[in-house]
């Protein structure tokens, strides 16, 4: 059970990147320790135990619908929908979810009404962006928490955004939201050991490809999936330059912990209605 101190951390309402943010991040780290542990595990591959530690099963499928909109399905069938995109950009998918995460309160991120199945809605921001909520919860076999970020920093410094981390027991997936700045030490610790990073590369309101590559060196994921690029292959090429890259002729990727690459690789997914990449 949580101690009284931990409960107070969980209920923390602090939202600034000042001394109060240390309490916010501390609460995330404390609560993350109650999760499955994939985002906190040591690098078993580096210790040479990869083949013994994990079975060769598919631990998650990741389906991309465009912009920041994904469906992540765990091995046990838990369906996590991220930043559902409003109508008009791509064909609306017929998607159901157990839980929906919202990292930004705009129509291209918070169209929760299109998600079927009466899902739990987790909003990373409160009062339409005035501050951060503290999200830390378990939905079936998925432990989910948010990490405070800033967006749109090229235009206005300090606009709130939210990234989310999905601990699926063996696999750790991070959705970086509309991140527009390099991570600080507190954020890096909050994300933990990321296996798959869903990474914005569009520039302007998010990181550009060069900055996104710097953030990858901070998080050290094994797989990076670019998002928020509007099918701009030039941005994708800038982001993936020098890294092993696979352009899938599909909107879906199956991920196994046992089959993760030893160093970061880029997997480019193509949502329905997108321009075909070559």
Secondary structure as UniProt FT lines:
FT   HELIX           4..10
FT   HELIX           19..32
FT   TURN            33..34
FT   TURN            38..40
FT   TURN            44..48
FT   HELIX           50..53
FT   STRAND          60..66
FT   TURN            67..68
FT   STRAND          69..74
FT   TURN            75..76
FT   STRAND          79..82
FT   TURN            87..88
FT   STRAND          99..102
FT   TURN            107..109
FT   HELIX           112..114
FT   STRAND          120..123
FT   STRAND          125..126
FT   HELIX           127..129
FT   STRAND          131..132
FT   STRAND          136..139
FT   TURN            140..141
FT   STRAND          142..151
FT   TURN            153..155
FT   TURN            157..158
FT   STRAND          159..167
FT   STRAND          172..175
FT   TURN            177..178
FT   HELIX           185..191
FT   STRAND          196..200
FT   TURN            204..205
FT   HELIX           209..219
FT   STRAND          223..227
FT   TURN            230..231
FT   HELIX           233..240
FT   TURN            241..242
FT   STRAND          244..247
FT   STRAND          252..255
FT   HELIX           257..259
FT   STRAND          265..268
FT   TURN            272..273
//
